[in-house]
Amino acid sequence: MTGFQGVNLVWLIAALVLVVSALSVRRIGFGLFVRTLLGWAVIVLVVVFAIGHRYELAAAWSALNNRLGLEDQRVEGDTVRIRMSPDGHFWARVTLNGIERRMLIDSGATVTAISEQTARKAAVALSDGLPAIIETANGSVAARRGRIGKVALGPLAMRDLGVVVSQNFGDLDVLGMNFLSRLHSWRVEGNVLVLEPKAASGTT
């Protein structure tokens, strides 16, 4: 059993114990007790499944939106247009060494930052030097420097992109200015972020 599965099991048992305790205090009938308990068990299992498979579910949701014409990331020639999410941010589907991730585009971030999980899956080469100190909204955190062989956002591809990696980033992956600065231009039109590649030399 992995550590993540173990944590999920603990949460499941704890939730069921709380439900059983609450129902016991109310002294409801046995039949209703069983049905209520099963209902809560299903809800907890669905939540645990959704958390454990969030990346796969996000990819499936994106594919469904594409079929329905509701795609939030569109490619027009070599230009990428990303519609603003309900949370007010721009999120992009980016591949890191061929591994797809949903990344926050943040012009306020000097360098691209990824989680340790993403770094492992994408086989990102990390340096053995001293850690970098990164200023975040939650204060200063230590992060290791690394290089990604290829980063692609639709047709916009960058090679040998510098990144920082830290467990303090949690599940958040951020595409920073060291990616955006290699583009010909990027701008916001209404609620759409427009990314354009450099002319002549392409996007490498």
Secondary structure as a PSIPRED ss2 file (coil, helix, strand):
# PSIPRED VFORMAT (PSIPRED V4.0)

   1 M C   1.000  0.000  0.000
   2 T C   1.000  0.000  0.000
   3 G H   0.000  1.000  0.000
   4 F H   0.000  1.000  0.000
   5 Q H   0.000  1.000  0.000
   6 G H   0.000  1.000  0.000
   7 V H   0.000  1.000  0.000
   8 N H   0.000  1.000  0.000
   9 L H   0.000  1.000  0.000
  10 V H   0.000  1.000  0.000
  11 W H   0.000  1.000  0.000
  12 L H   0.000  1.000  0.000
  13 I H   0.000  1.000  0.000
  14 A H   0.000  1.000  0.000
  15 A H   0.000  1.000  0.000
  16 L H   0.000  1.000  0.000
  17 V H   0.000  1.000  0.000
  18 L H   0.000  1.000  0.000
  19 V H   0.000  1.000  0.000
  20 V H   0.000  1.000  0.000
  21 S H   0.000  1.000  0.000
  22 A H   0.000  1.000  0.000
  23 L H   0.000  1.000  0.000
  24 S H   0.000  1.000  0.000
  25 V H   0.000  1.000  0.000
  26 R H   0.000  1.000  0.000
  27 R C   1.000  0.000  0.000
  28 I C   1.000  0.000  0.000
  29 G C   1.000  0.000  0.000
  30 F H   0.000  1.000  0.000
  31 G H   0.000  1.000  0.000
  32 L H   0.000  1.000  0.000
  33 F H   0.000  1.000  0.000
  34 V H   0.000  1.000  0.000
  35 R H   0.000  1.000  0.000
  36 T H   0.000  1.000  0.000
  37 L H   0.000  1.000  0.000
  38 L H   0.000  1.000  0.000
  39 G H   0.000  1.000  0.000
  40 W H   0.000  1.000  0.000
  41 A H   0.000  1.000  0.000
  42 V H   0.000  1.000  0.000
  43 I H   0.000  1.000  0.000
  44 V H   0.000  1.000  0.000
  45 L H   0.000  1.000  0.000
  46 V H   0.000  1.000  0.000
  47 V H   0.000  1.000  0.000
  48 V H   0.000  1.000  0.000
  49 F H   0.000  1.000  0.000
  50 A H   0.000  1.000  0.000
  51 I H   0.000  1.000  0.000
  52 G H   0.000  1.000  0.000
  53 H C   1.000  0.000  0.000
  54 R H   0.000  1.000  0.000
  55 Y H   0.000  1.000  0.000
  56 E H   0.000  1.000  0.000
  57 L H   0.000  1.000  0.000
  58 A H   0.000  1.000  0.000
  59 A H   0.000  1.000  0.000
  60 A H   0.000  1.000  0.000
  61 W H   0.000  1.000  0.000
  62 S H   0.000  1.000  0.000
  63 A H   0.000  1.000  0.000
  64 L H   0.000  1.000  0.000
  65 N H   0.000  1.000  0.000
  66 N H   0.000  1.000  0.000
  67 R H   0.000  1.000  0.000
  68 L C   1.000  0.000  0.000
  69 G C   1.000  0.000  0.000
  70 L C   1.000  0.000  0.000
  71 E C   1.000  0.000  0.000
  72 D C   1.000  0.000  0.000
  73 Q E   0.000  0.000  1.000
  74 R E   0.000  0.000  1.000
  75 V E   0.000  0.000  1.000
  76 E E   0.000  0.000  1.000
  77 G C   1.000  0.000  0.000
  78 D C   1.000  0.000  0.000
  79 T E   0.000  0.000  1.000
  80 V E   0.000  0.000  1.000
  81 R E   0.000  0.000  1.000
  82 I E   0.000  0.000  1.000
  83 R E   0.000  0.000  1.000
  84 M C   1.000  0.000  0.000
  85 S C   1.000  0.000  0.000
  86 P C   1.000  0.000  0.000
  87 D C   1.000  0.000  0.000
  88 G C   1.000  0.000  0.000
  89 H C   1.000  0.000  0.000
  90 F C   1.000  0.000  0.000
  91 W E   0.000  0.000  1.000
  92 A E   0.000  0.000  1.000
  93 R E   0.000  0.000  1.000
  94 V E   0.000  0.000  1.000
  95 T E   0.000  0.000  1.000
  96 L E   0.000  0.000  1.000
  97 N C   1.000  0.000  0.000
  98 G C   1.000  0.000  0.000
  99 I E   0.000  0.000  1.000
 100 E E   0.000  0.000  1.000
 101 R E   0.000  0.000  1.000
 102 R E   0.000  0.000  1.000
 103 M E   0.000  0.000  1.000
 104 L E   0.000  0.000  1.000
 105 I E   0.000  0.000  1.000
 106 D C   1.000  0.000  0.000
 107 S C   1.000  0.000  0.000
 108 G C   1.000  0.000  0.000
 109 A C   1.000  0.000  0.000
 110 T C   1.000  0.000  0.000
 111 V C   1.000  0.000  0.000
 112 T E   0.000  0.000  1.000
 113 A E   0.000  0.000  1.000
 114 I E   0.000  0.000  1.000
 115 S C   1.000  0.000  0.000
 116 E H   0.000  1.000  0.000
 117 Q H   0.000  1.000  0.000
 118 T H   0.000  1.000  0.000
 119 A H   0.000  1.000  0.000
 120 R H   0.000  1.000  0.000
 121 K H   0.000  1.000  0.000
 122 A C   1.000  0.000  0.000
 123 A C   1.000  0.000  0.000
 124 V C   1.000  0.000  0.000
 125 A E   0.000  0.000  1.000
 126 L E   0.000  0.000  1.000
 127 S C   1.000  0.000  0.000
 128 D C   1.000  0.000  0.000
 129 G C   1.000  0.000  0.000
 130 L C   1.000  0.000  0.000
 131 P C   1.000  0.000  0.000
 132 A E   0.000  0.000  1.000
 133 I E   0.000  0.000  1.000
 134 I E   0.000  0.000  1.000
 135 E E   0.000  0.000  1.000
 136 T E   0.000  0.000  1.000
 137 A C   1.000  0.000  0.000
 138 N C   1.000  0.000  0.000
 139 G E   0.000  0.000  1.000
 140 S E   0.000  0.000  1.000
 141 V E   0.000  0.000  1.000
 142 A E   0.000  0.000  1.000
 143 A E   0.000  0.000  1.000
 144 R E   0.000  0.000  1.000
 145 R E   0.000  0.000  1.000
 146 G E   0.000  0.000  1.000
 147 R E   0.000  0.000  1.000
 148 I E   0.000  0.000  1.000
 149 G E   0.000  0.000  1.000
 150 K E   0.000  0.000  1.000
 151 V E   0.000  0.000  1.000
 152 A E   0.000  0.000  1.000
 153 L E   0.000  0.000  1.000
 154 G C   1.000  0.000  0.000
 155 P C   1.000  0.000  0.000
 156 L E   0.000  0.000  1.000
 157 A E   0.000  0.000  1.000
 158 M E   0.000  0.000  1.000
 159 R E   0.000  0.000  1.000
 160 D E   0.000  0.000  1.000
 161 L E   0.000  0.000  1.000
 162 G E   0.000  0.000  1.000
 163 V E   0.000  0.000  1.000
 164 V E   0.000  0.000  1.000
 165 V E   0.000  0.000  1.000
 166 S C   1.000  0.000  0.000
 167 Q H   0.000  1.000  0.000
 168 N H   0.000  1.000  0.000
 169 F H   0.000  1.000  0.000
 170 G C   1.000  0.000  0.000
 171 D C   1.000  0.000  0.000
 172 L C   1.000  0.000  0.000
 173 D C   1.000  0.000  0.000
 174 V E   0.000  0.000  1.000
 175 L E   0.000  0.000  1.000
 176 G C   1.000  0.000  0.000
 177 M H   0.000  1.000  0.000
 178 N H   0.000  1.000  0.000
 179 F H   0.000  1.000  0.000
 180 L H   0.000  1.000  0.000
 181 S C   1.000  0.000  0.000
 182 R C   1.000  0.000  0.000
 183 L C   1.000  0.000  0.000
 184 H C   1.000  0.000  0.000
 185 S E   0.000  0.000  1.000
 186 W E   0.000  0.000  1.000
 187 R E   0.000  0.000  1.000
 188 V E   0.000  0.000  1.000
 189 E E   0.000  0.000  1.000
 190 G C   1.000  0.000  0.000
 191 N C   1.000  0.000  0.000
 192 V E   0.000  0.000  1.000
 193 L E   0.000  0.000  1.000
 194 V E   0.000  0.000  1.000
 195 L E   0.000  0.000  1.000
 196 E E   0.000  0.000  1.000
 197 P C   1.000  0.000  0.000
 198 K C   1.000  0.000  0.000
 199 A C   1.000  0.000  0.000
 200 A C   1.000  0.000  0.000
 201 S C   1.000  0.000  0.000
 202 G C   1.000  0.000  0.000
 203 T C   1.000  0.000  0.000
 204 T C   1.000  0.000  0.000
